[in-house]
Amino acid sequence: MNSKETADRSSHQVCDPVELRSLFLFEKLTDEQLELLCADGRIEIIEPGLVYREGDPATCFYVMIEGEVQLTKLSGGAEIETVRTDYRGAYAGAWTAYLGDKVDQNYTGSMYVTRRSRFFVLDAGTFARMMHDWFPMAVHLLEGAFFGNRNSAERIAERERLLALGSLSAGLTHELNNPAAAAVRATAGLRERVAGMRHKLAMMAQGKFDTASLEALVRLQEEAAAQVAKAPELTTLEASEREDILSEWLEDHGIGDGWNLAPNFVQAGFDVDWLERVSATLDGCPDQVFQGAIRWLNYTIETELLMNEIADSTTRISTLIGAAKQYSQMDRAPFQVVDIHELLDSTLVMLSRKIGDGVKVVKEYDRTLPEVPCYAAELNQVWTNLIDNAVYAMNGQGTLTISTRYENDCAVVEIGDSGPGVPAAVRGRIFEPFFTTKPVGEGTGLGLDISFRIVVNKHHGEIRLDSEPGNTRFTVWLPLHRPEEMPESSDRSEADAGGQL
């Protein structure tokens, strides 16, 4: 509601300099200054209802003389009461007007009058002019403090982001190195096996197999190659027992290093019955031919296993690169409509090394959740901070739970851990900049502050902590319906300072 609409349902009274001096905000002003305030300002009696709405141009500075007001802020699509007071002299509205166009001059929250109230009202431009004329040094100090704190926070936040990026890059390099090294080893092994198969083919070419036996052996080779792809999963004990049985069978049939061949046949899912079929196919052939055939089939199995290993390794590399691109949002518009689960999964992949084997990750995704309009790369930073804190709290041992759901036209993401919990004494400060419970050198105290700014200021959502021993949860609400491009709210310190009222 603008000042004209407010005036339409309020009445004006004579401004008394003596009454203004009784308010703590004006008690040190001179008589001349109080006279000027009365001349340029006004006294308004405002009936219960909305005075101004969050996001509207900040046109007036309000100082309450008597009555009661309520301040609210939008959070997760709902209005949340932040302050309710009848304190005489409390102020709100365009209180940052003296900063001019250096900051966003919109109301940072909504103000309601809960009962008939009386205010001293000053237009924003007049308030700014008086501040510069009467308190030039104070204005310079306030500007320095305001912008200095904001710039310092931004620089430290940028450094924290770079440190986090360096840590993630190191983890990604480690994760990429493992499948890459596996692919290199498998390729070297595959070259050896192919060379062995060429040697056996030369033996076959010497005519030691009749046509019928050779055709049957080729069919067995095709069967062996196909069987590798559908081999059953065996426990360690089951595999060990089958290897012993096959090893004994091979030794009984004159193959001295059967213990070395048996694991490959077991891994491919073959048993004694299949080896008996091979033996029957080559019945009547010399022992040397039978041994050569068994080894030739073993090369076939090994070749397929190695090719599977190469495929798995390269797929893993491709998956990691895809996750890195999803996480960083390379070559994508900052503002997108995305599946929130893809962002969460890419963050988990990027943090997999830090999460480690001691943490069990439980996903409870609501796949019916609509896509979310958001700044995807920045939300990934939020998930990174919350998951990293959860893993740190559990000291690498416990359960990390990530769940999603639909609630009040919002996408809700909940990240929980089974750690000892956040002490009650510090829960109210958890989102403060530079506040941390980590030892010196292990945290800057900006991770949750950055997360708050991204969720609340940039996405008009909400982030909340609930904690008890064994169950700590950070819950994030993200509105599902918003303008495609939404201006970022002004600095959080400015929004918080509105709580003066």
VEXDRENFI-484883 format. One line per field, with one value per residue (C-alpha): residue number from 1; residue in one letter; y, z, x. Coordinates in Angstrom, 3 decimals, m for minus. Layout:
BEGIN
pos c(NUM	...);
code c(A	...);
north c(Y	...);
up c(Z	...);
east c(X	...);
END
This chain:
BEGIN
pos c(1	2	3	4	5	6	7	8	9	10	11	12	13	14	15	16	17	18	19	20	21	22	23	24	25	26	27	28	29	30	31	32	33	34	35	36	37	38	39	40	41	42	43	44	45	46	47	48	49	50	51	52	53	54	55	56	57	58	59	60	61	62	63	64	65	66	67	68	69	70	71	72	73	74	75	76	77	78	79	80	81	82	83	84	85	86	87	88	89	90	91	92	93	94	95	96	97	98	99	100	101	102	103	104	105	106	107	108	109	110	111	112	113	114	115	116	117	118	119	120	121	122	123	124	125	126	127	128	129	130	131	132	133	134	135	136	137	138	139	140	141	142	143	144	145	146	147	148	149	150	151	152	153	154	155	156	157	158	159	160	161	162	163	164	165	166	167	168	169	170	171	172	173	174	175	176	177	178	179	180	181	182	183	184	185	186	187	188	189	190	191	192	193	194	195	196	197	198	199	200	201	202	203	204	205	206	207	208	209	210	211	212	213	214	215	216	217	218	219	220	221	222	223	224	225	226	227	228	229	230	231	232	233	234	235	236	237	238	239	240	241	242	243	244	245	246	247	248	249	250	251	252	253	254	255	256	257	258	259	260	261	262	263	264	265	266	267	268	269	270	271	272	273	274	275	276	277	278	279	280	281	282	283	284	285	286	287	288	289	290	291	292	293	294	295	296	297	298	299	300	301	302	303	304	305	306	307	308	309	310	311	312	313	314	315	316	317	318	319	320	321	322	323	324	325	326	327	328	329	330	331	332	333	334	335	336	337	338	339	340	341	342	343	344	345	346	347	348	349	350	351	352	353	354	355	356	357	358	359	360	361	362	363	364	365	366	367	368	369	370	371	372	373	374	375	376	377	378	379	380	381	382	383	384	385	386	387	388	389	390	391	392	393	394	395	396	397	398	399	400	401	402	403	404	405	406	407	408	409	410	411	412	413	414	415	416	417	418	419	420	421	422	423	424	425	426	427	428	429	430	431	432	433	434	435	436	437	438	439	440	441	442	443	444	445	446	447	448	449	450	451	452	453	454	455	456	457	458	459	460	461	462	463	464	465	466	467	468	469	470	471	472	473	474	475	476	477	478	479	480	481	482	483	484	485	486	487	488	489	490	491	492	493	494	495	496	497	498	499	500	501);
code c(M	N	S	K	E	T	A	D	R	S	S	H	Q	V	C	D	P	V	E	L	R	S	L	F	L	F	E	K	L	T	D	E	Q	L	E	L	L	C	A	D	G	R	I	E	I	I	E	P	G	L	V	Y	R	E	G	D	P	A	T	C	F	Y	V	M	I	E	G	E	V	Q	L	T	K	L	S	G	G	A	E	I	E	T	V	R	T	D	Y	R	G	A	Y	A	G	A	W	T	A	Y	L	G	D	K	V	D	Q	N	Y	T	G	S	M	Y	V	T	R	R	S	R	F	F	V	L	D	A	G	T	F	A	R	M	M	H	D	W	F	P	M	A	V	H	L	L	E	G	A	F	F	G	N	R	N	S	A	E	R	I	A	E	R	E	R	L	L	A	L	G	S	L	S	A	G	L	T	H	E	L	N	N	P	A	A	A	A	V	R	A	T	A	G	L	R	E	R	V	A	G	M	R	H	K	L	A	M	M	A	Q	G	K	F	D	T	A	S	L	E	A	L	V	R	L	Q	E	E	A	A	A	Q	V	A	K	A	P	E	L	T	T	L	E	A	S	E	R	E	D	I	L	S	E	W	L	E	D	H	G	I	G	D	G	W	N	L	A	P	N	F	V	Q	A	G	F	D	V	D	W	L	E	R	V	S	A	T	L	D	G	C	P	D	Q	V	F	Q	G	A	I	R	W	L	N	Y	T	I	E	T	E	L	L	M	N	E	I	A	D	S	T	T	R	I	S	T	L	I	G	A	A	K	Q	Y	S	Q	M	D	R	A	P	F	Q	V	V	D	I	H	E	L	L	D	S	T	L	V	M	L	S	R	K	I	G	D	G	V	K	V	V	K	E	Y	D	R	T	L	P	E	V	P	C	Y	A	A	E	L	N	Q	V	W	T	N	L	I	D	N	A	V	Y	A	M	N	G	Q	G	T	L	T	I	S	T	R	Y	E	N	D	C	A	V	V	E	I	G	D	S	G	P	G	V	P	A	A	V	R	G	R	I	F	E	P	F	F	T	T	K	P	V	G	E	G	T	G	L	G	L	D	I	S	F	R	I	V	V	N	K	H	H	G	E	I	R	L	D	S	E	P	G	N	T	R	F	T	V	W	L	P	L	H	R	P	E	E	M	P	E	S	S	D	R	S	E	A	D	A	G	G	Q	L);
north c(0.000	3.403	6.509	7.987	4.846	4.953	8.594	7.845	5.706	7.732	11.122	13.855	15.652	18.601	17.665	18.705	19.097	18.414	15.045	14.151	14.888	12.258	9.561	8.034	8.507	12.311	13.112	14.625	16.891	20.666	22.730	23.949	20.396	19.302	22.243	21.234	17.639	18.803	21.110	18.429	15.397	14.643	12.841	10.137	8.015	4.703	2.231	m1.529	m3.174	m3.176	m0.107	m1.193	m4.396	m6.151	m5.350	m2.071	1.134	2.398	5.871	6.616	6.329	5.485	6.110	4.756	7.098	4.829	1.657	m1.745	m2.988	m6.307	m6.893	m9.893	m11.365	m13.740	m17.190	m20.261	m18.476	m17.595	m14.473	m15.104	m12.710	m11.449	m8.696	m7.594	m4.634	m1.709	m0.173	3.605	5.020	1.808	2.592	0.913	1.608	3.534	3.669	3.060	5.981	7.855	5.211	6.386	4.307	2.309	m0.183	m1.489	1.065	m1.287	m2.308	m5.426	m6.658	m5.841	m3.755	m4.058	m2.017	m4.341	m1.584	2.117	3.619	6.982	7.568	10.293	9.856	11.301	10.978	8.911	11.745	14.180	11.633	11.065	14.796	15.454	12.612	14.013	17.605	16.955	13.926	13.857	12.106	9.540	8.876	8.276	5.931	4.050	3.746	2.510	m0.041	m1.163	m1.594	m2.617	m5.481	m6.516	m6.422	m8.324	m10.968	m11.283	m11.637	m14.191	m16.017	m16.072	m17.465	m20.142	m21.038	m21.323	m23.493	m25.695	m25.874	m26.875	m29.623	m30.850	m30.755	m32.856	m35.325	m35.450	m36.015	m38.914	m40.371	m40.064	m41.590	m44.896	m45.833	m44.402	m46.572	m49.590	m49.016	m48.800	m52.055	m53.821	m52.662	m54.035	m57.338	m57.479	m57.112	m60.118	m62.243	m61.387	m62.381	m65.708	m66.284	m65.657	m68.322	m70.825	m70.011	m70.863	m74.220	m74.844	m73.935	m76.808	m79.186	m80.718	m80.342	m82.066	m79.907	m81.065	m80.523	m77.099	m76.016	m77.267	m75.457	m72.196	m72.557	m73.090	m69.958	m67.905	m69.374	m68.486	m64.886	m64.523	m66.149	m63.556	m60.784	m62.665	m64.274	m64.488	m62.526	m64.879	m64.396	m64.817	m68.197	m69.448	m68.357	m70.019	m73.327	m73.370	m72.517	m75.486	m77.830	m76.581	m76.582	m80.248	m81.133	m79.379	m81.102	m84.475	m83.800	m83.085	m79.281	m78.575	m74.927	m75.419	m73.333	m70.372	m70.903	m71.824	m68.258	m66.978	m69.768	m69.238	m65.458	m66.089	m68.407	m71.782	m75.059	m78.660	m79.592	m77.010	m78.246	m81.791	m80.609	m79.233	m82.544	m84.487	m82.229	m83.011	m86.690	m88.638	m85.678	m85.703	m84.238	m81.385	m80.402	m80.525	m78.342	m75.890	m75.704	m75.049	m72.270	m70.823	m70.692	m69.163	m66.416	m65.780	m65.435	m63.216	m61.031	m60.489	m59.789	m57.260	m55.546	m55.317	m53.760	m51.226	m50.421	m50.005	m47.766	m45.523	m45.331	m44.295	m41.578	m40.366	m40.353	m38.334	m35.792	m35.551	m35.040	m32.349	m30.538	m30.840	m29.608	m26.624	m25.920	m25.259	m23.793	m23.363	m20.318	m19.189	m19.305	m22.622	m24.951	m28.206	m31.549	m30.937	m34.601	m34.220	m31.410	m33.473	m36.542	m34.556	m33.031	m36.483	m37.689	m34.684	m35.247	m39.060	m39.105	m36.782	m38.768	m41.946	m45.550	m44.986	m42.919	m44.653	m42.444	m42.898	m41.219	m40.695	m38.871	m37.912	m38.443	m36.783	m33.454	m30.846	m29.189	m26.154	m22.664	m21.756	m20.689	m24.273	m23.755	m21.761	m24.363	m26.954	m24.808	m24.991	m28.809	m28.919	m26.853	m28.819	m32.266	m31.298	m30.081	m33.276	m35.524	m33.422	m33.656	m37.465	m37.652	m39.890	m42.531	m42.565	m42.143	m39.248	m38.946	m36.811	m36.539	m34.442	m33.697	m31.277	m28.862	m25.555	m25.067	m25.504	m28.126	m29.213	m30.724	m32.183	m33.156	m35.050	m36.731	m39.074	m36.995	m35.681	m32.631	m28.872	m27.594	m25.627	m22.669	m22.022	m22.979	m19.381	m18.259	m21.040	m18.822	m15.848	m14.891	m15.990	m18.095	m21.643	m24.510	m25.988	m25.608	m22.689	m23.303	m25.825	m23.442	m19.774	m19.717	m18.590	m21.833	m21.598	m17.815	m18.248	m20.965	m18.652	m15.858	m18.171	m19.779	m16.824	m13.731	m15.115	m17.745	m16.253	m19.606	m20.693	m22.740	m24.093	m26.223	m28.868	m30.768	m33.352	m36.010	m38.545	m36.508	m33.155	m31.858	m28.819	m28.235	m26.013	m24.718	m23.509	m21.866	m23.672	m20.686	m17.439	m14.979	m16.460	m13.713	m12.485	m9.677	m10.744	m9.258	m6.754	m7.694	m9.829	m7.413	m4.808	m7.139	m8.148	m4.550	m4.008	m5.932	m2.746	m2.467);
up c(0.000	m0.950	1.248	m0.497	0.224	3.825	4.114	2.766	5.801	8.393	9.968	10.511	13.771	14.678	15.123	18.520	18.772	22.513	21.868	19.250	21.754	24.056	21.503	21.920	18.230	18.435	22.038	21.153	18.339	18.703	18.918	15.369	14.084	15.828	14.288	10.856	11.479	12.350	9.329	6.858	8.499	9.785	12.481	11.209	13.001	11.113	11.555	11.819	8.573	6.045	6.030	3.355	1.538	1.081	m2.258	m2.822	m3.272	0.152	0.251	3.969	7.279	10.221	13.932	16.249	18.983	20.350	19.249	18.091	14.827	13.243	10.766	8.401	5.692	2.866	3.404	1.382	m0.157	3.231	5.416	8.571	11.529	12.495	14.995	16.975	19.324	21.080	22.001	21.829	19.288	17.302	13.648	10.258	6.569	4.394	7.046	4.483	2.284	3.233	1.252	m1.929	m5.081	m3.825	m2.333	m3.303	m1.993	m1.536	1.668	2.982	4.750	5.261	8.128	9.667	12.376	14.815	16.611	16.063	16.174	15.915	13.910	12.996	9.215	7.099	3.333	2.309	0.329	3.229	5.684	3.432	3.013	6.771	7.520	5.064	6.261	10.003	10.407	7.476	9.453	10.798	7.273	6.042	8.968	8.404	4.672	5.382	7.897	5.717	2.458	4.156	5.952	2.800	0.668	3.307	3.529	m0.263	m0.538	2.250	0.773	m2.603	m0.972	0.751	m2.569	m4.142	m1.268	m1.622	m5.369	m4.800	m2.408	m4.858	m7.722	m5.703	m4.904	m8.528	m9.712	m7.269	m8.396	m12.073	m11.467	m10.183	m13.235	m15.601	m14.044	m14.124	m17.829	m18.545	m16.642	m18.355	m21.772	m21.101	m19.939	m22.953	m25.297	m23.657	m23.900	m27.558	m28.254	m26.505	m28.585	m31.777	m30.670	m30.087	m33.450	m35.055	m33.282	m34.626	m38.103	m37.987	m38.368	m34.890	m34.729	m37.100	m38.692	m36.408	m33.236	m34.408	m35.183	m31.781	m30.079	m31.834	m30.642	m27.103	m27.482	m28.495	m25.585	m23.212	m24.455	m24.046	m20.608	m19.193	m19.612	m17.558	m14.921	m11.505	m8.476	m5.991	m2.400	m1.524	0.075	m2.933	m5.360	m3.268	m3.129	m6.895	m7.609	m5.524	m7.422	m10.873	m9.891	m8.902	m12.148	m14.264	m12.444	m12.831	m16.584	m16.849	m16.560	m13.942	m13.227	m12.978	m9.803	m11.967	m14.567	m12.239	m10.923	m14.475	m15.279	m11.953	m12.475	m15.895	m14.322	m15.635	m13.716	m14.064	m16.361	m18.937	m18.785	m19.302	m22.521	m23.682	m22.845	m24.719	m27.770	m27.931	m27.040	m28.726	m29.220	m27.686	m24.202	m25.653	m27.887	m24.961	m22.808	m25.665	m26.148	m22.450	m22.446	m25.640	m23.993	m20.901	m23.095	m24.510	m21.002	m19.836	m22.917	m22.223	m18.538	m19.399	m21.972	m19.317	m16.948	m19.586	m20.304	m16.594	m16.108	m19.059	m18.062	m14.577	m16.056	m18.255	m15.252	m13.168	m15.948	m16.390	m12.657	m12.673	m15.526	m13.739	m10.507	m12.066	m14.542	m17.280	m20.486	m18.895	m18.105	m14.456	m14.005	m15.017	m14.345	m13.196	m11.538	m8.020	m7.706	m10.483	m8.530	m5.333	m7.092	m8.827	m5.479	m3.880	m6.690	m6.265	m2.507	m2.627	m1.550	1.374	2.398	2.464	3.135	6.783	5.971	4.682	2.227	2.253	m0.499	0.076	m3.118	m4.093	m7.843	m8.428	m7.323	m10.110	m11.565	m9.642	m11.063	m9.538	m9.858	m10.140	m9.614	m6.436	m5.069	m5.589	m3.305	m0.671	m0.910	m0.721	2.473	4.179	3.236	4.152	7.577	8.104	7.292	9.552	12.402	12.116	12.043	8.978	10.622	10.499	8.222	5.828	4.785	1.860	1.248	m0.944	m0.835	m2.006	0.572	0.332	m3.346	m2.483	m3.180	0.192	0.570	3.903	4.681	7.941	9.817	12.787	14.513	18.099	17.180	17.434	21.040	21.984	23.091	19.555	17.366	17.213	15.808	13.295	10.256	11.488	9.307	10.732	13.451	13.541	16.005	14.189	15.582	14.392	10.876	9.964	9.077	8.313	9.558	6.190	4.747	6.365	5.974	2.225	2.134	3.906	1.410	m1.575	m0.281	1.406	m0.404	m3.896	m4.074	m1.588	0.173	3.718	5.495	9.003	11.484	13.763	15.925	18.657	19.396	16.578	14.385	12.940	9.922	7.685	5.761	2.660	1.109	m2.526	m4.155	m7.290	m8.945	m9.388	m12.139	m14.474	m13.618	m10.064	m8.701	m5.846	m2.500	m0.987	1.418	4.313	6.891	5.497	5.745	9.284	10.374	9.512	12.703	14.610	14.752);
east c(0.000	1.436	1.429	m1.651	m3.675	m2.500	m3.475	m6.939	m7.719	m5.771	m6.242	m3.659	m2.846	m0.661	2.984	4.357	8.183	8.003	6.334	8.944	11.718	10.179	10.995	14.467	15.229	14.884	15.798	19.210	17.992	17.999	14.832	15.425	15.802	12.599	10.762	12.003	10.925	7.435	7.346	8.443	6.831	3.370	1.464	m0.892	m3.445	m3.701	m6.512	m5.847	m4.721	m1.884	0.388	2.874	3.686	7.022	8.640	6.787	8.872	9.962	8.372	7.995	9.832	7.527	8.126	5.435	4.212	1.517	m0.262	0.932	2.407	3.300	6.130	6.061	8.266	7.443	8.945	8.121	5.148	3.647	3.814	5.789	5.524	8.972	8.144	5.096	5.597	3.968	7.340	7.130	9.597	10.041	10.667	10.403	9.957	12.418	15.117	17.922	16.850	20.047	22.020	20.329	20.379	23.364	20.918	17.500	14.971	12.011	10.312	12.065	8.925	5.257	3.910	0.450	m1.256	m3.034	m4.946	m5.553	m2.060	m0.338	2.869	5.275	5.718	8.507	8.834	11.876	13.486	13.096	14.520	17.546	18.176	17.970	20.383	22.952	22.503	22.429	24.685	27.148	29.854	27.406	26.133	29.691	30.367	27.124	27.799	31.308	30.098	27.201	29.099	32.337	30.635	28.828	31.992	33.969	31.279	31.175	34.953	35.170	32.191	33.930	37.065	34.998	33.416	36.883	38.114	35.044	35.609	39.229	38.141	35.513	38.033	40.480	37.720	36.582	40.164	40.468	37.140	38.120	41.541	40.151	38.014	40.623	43.351	41.015	40.346	44.095	44.775	41.883	43.079	46.569	45.089	42.801	45.776	47.454	44.294	43.766	47.377	46.732	43.604	45.595	48.072	45.262	43.734	47.064	46.931	43.416	44.536	47.009	44.047	44.070	40.249	37.864	35.177	32.354	34.404	35.544	31.985	30.799	33.687	32.832	29.227	30.515	32.656	29.602	27.693	30.523	30.607	26.842	26.858	29.275	26.682	24.068	26.278	24.562	25.756	27.418	28.411	32.066	31.345	29.343	32.056	34.763	32.880	32.264	35.899	37.043	34.708	35.777	39.445	39.235	37.421	40.049	42.909	41.166	41.093	44.791	44.853	47.486	46.737	42.998	42.997	44.030	41.283	38.406	37.689	37.062	34.600	32.798	32.641	31.076	28.476	29.701	29.699	30.903	27.998	29.112	32.709	31.422	29.772	33.121	34.763	32.092	32.473	36.209	35.863	38.599	40.937	44.409	44.794	46.842	43.927	41.475	43.725	44.163	40.389	39.776	42.346	40.893	37.453	39.067	40.577	37.100	35.648	38.513	38.146	34.457	35.113	37.820	35.612	32.872	35.396	36.417	32.756	32.021	35.063	34.337	30.667	31.764	33.991	31.144	28.781	31.247	31.739	27.973	27.535	30.225	28.472	25.127	26.677	28.467	25.634	28.190	26.766	23.337	21.250	21.496	17.712	16.132	13.242	14.844	14.225	15.490	16.494	19.064	20.718	20.757	22.173	24.929	25.924	26.078	28.350	30.628	30.808	31.053	34.703	34.029	30.940	33.026	32.058	31.126	28.033	24.922	23.012	19.226	17.169	13.458	12.497	8.967	9.290	5.904	7.370	7.081	10.160	11.411	12.166	15.516	19.128	20.370	24.114	23.480	21.092	23.838	25.965	23.223	23.084	26.888	26.981	24.191	25.538	29.100	27.937	25.932	28.909	31.157	28.635	28.570	32.368	32.148	29.921	26.123	23.133	22.571	18.920	17.789	14.059	11.784	8.067	5.399	3.959	2.037	2.902	6.571	9.209	10.557	14.033	15.067	18.667	19.080	21.902	22.208	24.887	24.845	22.726	23.167	23.277	20.154	22.281	23.563	20.597	19.393	22.743	23.299	22.611	24.654	27.629	31.008	29.378	30.713	30.922	33.927	37.456	39.576	40.815	38.108	35.301	34.661	31.085	29.746	28.369	24.938	24.828	25.407	22.757	20.299	20.917	20.463	17.270	15.556	16.832	17.289	14.531	12.017	12.014	12.676	15.347	14.913	16.849	15.325	17.765	17.912	20.546	20.523	18.194	19.266	17.346	17.728	14.504	14.381	11.148	11.338	8.280	7.130	5.464	7.385	8.255	10.869	13.334	13.146	15.356	17.554	16.609	18.982	21.707	20.600	21.953	19.604	16.625	17.534	17.925	14.265	13.622	14.339	10.561);
END
